[in-house]
Amino acid sequence: MWSNPDSLRALRRAAPLLILLALAGCLGGGESAEALAARREAEGKAVGGACRHAGRAIEDCFALNKRADKAAVFAGWREMNDYMRDNKVETVAPQGAPAPAESAAKAEAATPSVPTEAPAKPAAKAARKTAS
């Protein structure tokens, strides 16, 4: 059967094409646009709910999670707010990095508010001026 050189040549030409077709089925296109959008929304809602449970303001939540979808984060924050209010759930103090507004306020409170004075002129320079 394979003794015919023409059929062997045809098989050699068709083999790479057949391998590419087989691999294309394995690699698939990944996630569909709908699945990707649903995953991003679910992640945003989870982030928003976690921020509300930690007692963070929505603005701090947006600042800490710049890559998350803001509409989904707000929806999750609002859902958790309603749930916490209805079930009388208290907030849990966050264990991670402080919110940007909180850290700026703490840094400002830690630094003393001493007015800065102009540096005094060196004595040698002042002596030269008086000598002239």
C-alpha positions in Angstrom: 0.0 0.0 0.0 2.8 2.5 1.0 5.0 1.3 -1.8 3.6 3.9 -4.1 5.8 7.1 -3.8 2.9 9.4 -4.6 0.8 8.1 -1.7 3.8 8.3 0.6 4.4 11.9 -0.5 0.7 12.8 0.1 0.9 11.3 3.6 3.9 13.4 4.4 2.1 16.5 3.3 -1.1 15.7 5.2 0.6 14.6 8.5 1.4 18.1 9.8 -2.1 19.3 8.9 -3.6 16.4 10.8 -1.4 17.1 13.8 -2.4 20.8 13.8 -6.1 20.0 13.6 -5.7 17.6 16.6 -3.9 20.2 18.6 -6.4 22.9 17.8 -9.1 20.8 19.4 -7.0 20.3 22.6 -6.1 23.9 23.0 -9.6 25.1 22.6 -10.3 28.9 22.7 -10.2 29.2 26.5 -13.0 30.9 28.3 -15.9 32.4 26.5 -16.6 36.1 26.9 -19.7 35.4 28.9 -17.8 33.1 31.3 -15.0 35.6 31.7 -17.5 38.4 32.5 -19.4 36.3 35.0 -16.1 35.4 36.7 -15.0 39.0 36.9 -18.4 40.0 38.4 -18.3 37.3 41.0 -14.7 38.3 42.0 -15.8 41.9 42.3 -18.8 41.0 44.4 -16.6 38.9 46.7 -14.1 41.8 47.0 -16.9 44.2 47.8 -18.4 41.9 50.4 -15.1 41.3 52.1 -14.4 45.0 52.2 -17.7 45.7 53.9 -17.3 42.9 56.3 -13.9 44.3 57.2 -15.5 47.7 57.9 -13.8 49.5 55.0 -15.4 52.4 53.2 -16.3 51.8 49.6 -13.8 54.4 48.5 -11.0 52.6 50.3 -12.1 49.4 48.7 -11.9 50.9 45.3 -8.4 52.3 46.1 -7.1 49.0 47.3 -8.6 47.0 44.4 -7.9 49.0 41.3 -8.2 46.1 38.9 -11.6 45.0 40.1 -14.8 46.0 38.4 -16.2 49.0 40.4 -19.9 48.2 39.7 -19.4 44.6 40.9 -17.4 45.7 44.0 -20.2 48.1 44.9 -22.9 45.5 44.4 -21.0 43.1 46.7 -20.4 45.8 49.3 -24.1 46.8 49.2 -25.3 43.2 49.5 -23.0 42.6 52.5 -24.1 45.8 54.1 -27.8 44.8 53.8 -26.9 41.3 55.2 -24.9 42.6 58.1 -27.6 45.1 59.0 -30.4 42.5 58.8 -28.5 39.9 60.8 -26.8 42.3 63.2 -23.3 41.2 62.2 -20.4 43.2 63.5 -17.4 44.2 61.3 -14.1 42.3 61.6 -10.9 44.4 61.8 -8.8 43.8 58.8 -5.5 42.0 59.3 -3.8 43.1 56.1 -2.4 46.5 55.0 -4.3 49.5 56.3 -6.5 51.5 53.9 -4.8 54.4 52.1 -6.8 57.0 54.0 -6.1 55.3 57.4 -2.4 55.0 56.8 -2.1 58.7 55.7 -4.0 59.8 58.8 -1.8 57.7 61.1 1.4 59.0 59.4 0.2 62.6 59.8 -0.7 62.0 63.4 2.7 60.4 64.2 4.8 63.3 62.8 5.1 66.3 65.1 3.9 69.6 63.8 7.0 71.6 64.6 7.5 74.7 62.4 10.6 74.4 60.4 13.1 77.2 60.8 15.4 78.7 58.2 19.0 77.3 58.7 21.3 79.8 60.4 24.1 81.3 58.3 27.5 79.9 58.9 29.6 82.1 61.2 32.5 82.5 58.8 30.2 83.9 56.1 28.6 86.3 58.5 32.1 87.4 59.7 33.2 88.2 56.1 30.1 90.4 55.6 30.7 92.4 58.7 34.5 92.8 57.9 33.8 94.3 54.5 
